[in-house]
Amino acid sequence: MIATSYFAKAMRYPDMFRIAISRTVPSYFKPDCQLAWLAPTWEMLARYKATGDSNEYTRKYLNILLDKSSTIEYLAERLIAKERKQNVLLLCWEGPSKFCHRHLLADYLNVRFHMHIVEL
């Protein structure tokens, strides 16, 4: 299984391979891996917080993913391979009902690579 969640809930899943997809992680949490390059830019975050424009944020974030398409393809292959041995959890800061780049990433991977990524 490949899933997404947020740091505050990650401690409930110690047996999963926990990947931080944010630029920073909480001091109380040590991920198994951190892929900060999957995080939105600070500028994107600041603009979204100031305007609440999720359409602009989504467009910019998807452009980041498209610019890194070969790296994303490699990541998808590695996630699928890892999933065969251990459940994988992609993590960032926002709670499950909040707008967040991890949901955009999960949707992108689900559509582009026919992965089934769920929210925990």
N, C-alpha and C positions, 0 to 999 in steps of 0.2 A: 504494500500500500504506500502511496505517496500522498501526503496531506499537507495542509497549511494550518498555521495557528499563530498565536502571539506569545511573546516571551513569558508573560505572567502565568500562562497555562502550560508552558513547555515542561515544567517540572513534573507534571503528571505523566509524562511519557519518557522516562529515563531509558527505556530499552530501544527507542527509536534513534536513528541517526539524525541528529538535529543540526540543521543548516541555517545559520543566520543570513538573511538576504537584506541586511540593513547596513548602514555605514557605521553604526555604533551598536553595542549590546549593553544590557544592564550589568551593573557591577556584580550582581548576585548570580549571574548566569554565564556558564562557559559552554559555548556551542562546540560541536564536534568539528565544524567547519564554518568559515565565514566567507561569503561571496559578496563583498561590498559593491562590486561592479554591477550587481543586479538592483541596487538601490537607486531611487531617483536622486537627482542633484539637489543640493541644498537650495538652489534658486527655485527649482520646481516646488519644493515643499513650502518655501516661504510665500511664493506667489499663490499657491493653493490655499494656504491658511489665511492669506489676506483677502482673496477674492471668492473662495469656495467654488471656483470654476473647475469642476471635475472633467469636463470635456477637453479643456486645454491640457490639463494634467495627463489625461489618458492619451491624447494625441502625442504629447511629448514623450511619455514613457514608452509607448509603442514604437516611436522612432528610435529610442535608445535600443530596444530589443531588435529592431530591424537592422540597425547599424552594426549590431554584434551577432548577426544571424548565424555565422559559422561557429562562433563560440557557443551560442545558444543550442545549436544542433548537437555539438559535442556534449554540452551539459545534459541535454535530454537523453542522449545515449548512455551517459554515465549514471543518471538517475534511474533509468530503466534497469541497468545492470545492477546497481546497488540495491534496488527494490527486491531483486530476486533473493538477496541474502538477508536483508534487514529492512524494516519499514523506515521510511524517510519522512522527515518533518521540516518543511520550509517555514521559517519564522521571521517575524518583524514585530513592531511595536503595537500596532493598532488592534483593537478588539475585533471580534468576528463580524459585527454588524456595521463597522465603520468602513468608509471608502479607503482603499489601501492598494498599494502597488502589488502586494502579494496576490490579491485576487485577479488583478490584470495579468500578472505572470502566469498564474494557474490557468486562466482562460486561454491565454496565448499558447501554452504548452498543450492544453487539452485539444484545441482546434488544430494547431500546426502539426503536432506529433501524435495525435490520437491517444493522448495519455488520459488517465482518469485520476484527477487530483481532487481530493475532497477536503472540506474544512472540518477541523476538529474543534 
